[in-house]
Amino acid sequence: MTSGERMWLWAQPLLAILAAVAGVAAWVVQALGAYAFLPSVQAVVTGSFVLPGLAVSLGINHLIVMARRPPVLTSGEKILLGVQALLVVVTVLTSLDPAALIGGFLLWPLLIAAAVTACVTMARTTLQMRRGAYALVVESGVSPAP
């Protein structure tokens, strides 16, 4: 596996950790009643729900990809991961403006759709890779390893 492939492989858990930390920070800010640090309704929703959900999604995606041999992302999956990262950046930046609530209403569904698409794509690709590997083992007459 090349260093570039490793970078792509570990980008998902890194983004998941960043999203989880931001989500926990939003929860702590709300628990302390320091809403000045969450300048808009969009920031509250993004921090409380969208980012933690994204963290879970990216974590699951990483586990799915780790079931592959070798655990590498396809070109399409890299594009989906890049789209998710871009949507997160735009969502967080627009969350800073109280007048940009419409941005959240537009961006949240796009981010959720991108996350679901990435998860389904990674699961489907992993299943196809594993089935293909199993088919090769069966054709060769060698018993598969447990």
ChimeraX attribute file (.defattr): number of C-alpha atoms within 10 A of each C-alpha:
attribute: neighborCount
match mode: 1-to-1
recipient: residues
	/A:1	8
	/A:2	7
	/A:3	8
	/A:4	8
	/A:5	15
	/A:6	13
	/A:7	12
	/A:8	17
	/A:9	18
	/A:10	13
	/A:11	18
	/A:12	23
	/A:13	20
	/A:14	15
	/A:15	20
	/A:16	24
	/A:17	19
	/A:18	15
	/A:19	22
	/A:20	21
	/A:21	16
	/A:22	18
	/A:23	24
	/A:24	16
	/A:25	15
	/A:26	25
	/A:27	16
	/A:28	13
	/A:29	17
	/A:30	16
	/A:31	10
	/A:32	9
	/A:33	10
	/A:34	11
	/A:35	15
	/A:36	9
	/A:37	14
	/A:38	20
	/A:39	13
	/A:40	19
	/A:41	18
	/A:42	26
	/A:43	25
	/A:44	20
	/A:45	17
	/A:46	23
	/A:47	25
	/A:48	20
	/A:49	14
	/A:50	22
	/A:51	27
	/A:52	22
	/A:53	19
	/A:54	23
	/A:55	23
	/A:56	16
	/A:57	19
	/A:58	26
	/A:59	17
	/A:60	18
	/A:61	22
	/A:62	21
	/A:63	15
	/A:64	19
	/A:65	20
	/A:66	15
	/A:67	15
	/A:68	18
	/A:69	11
	/A:70	10
	/A:71	17
	/A:72	21
	/A:73	21
	/A:74	14
	/A:75	9
	/A:76	12
	/A:77	18
	/A:78	18
	/A:79	13
	/A:80	18
	/A:81	21
	/A:82	15
	/A:83	17
	/A:84	22
	/A:85	17
	/A:86	13
	/A:87	18
	/A:88	21
	/A:89	12
	/A:90	14
	/A:91	24
	/A:92	18
	/A:93	13
	/A:94	20
	/A:95	24
	/A:96	17
	/A:97	16
	/A:98	14
	/A:99	12
	/A:100	16
	/A:101	17
	/A:102	11
	/A:103	16
	/A:104	21
	/A:105	12
	/A:106	11
	/A:107	18
	/A:108	18
	/A:109	12
	/A:110	15
	/A:111	22
	/A:112	17
	/A:113	13
	/A:114	19
	/A:115	21
	/A:116	16
	/A:117	14
	/A:118	23
	/A:119	21
	/A:120	14
	/A:121	17
	/A:122	23
	/A:123	18
	/A:124	13
	/A:125	18
	/A:126	21
	/A:127	15
	/A:128	13
	/A:129	16
	/A:130	15
	/A:131	12
	/A:132	12
	/A:133	15
	/A:134	15
	/A:135	13
	/A:136	13
	/A:137	14
	/A:138	12
	/A:139	10
	/A:140	9
	/A:141	9
	/A:142	9
	/A:143	10
	/A:144	11
	/A:145	6
	/A:146	3
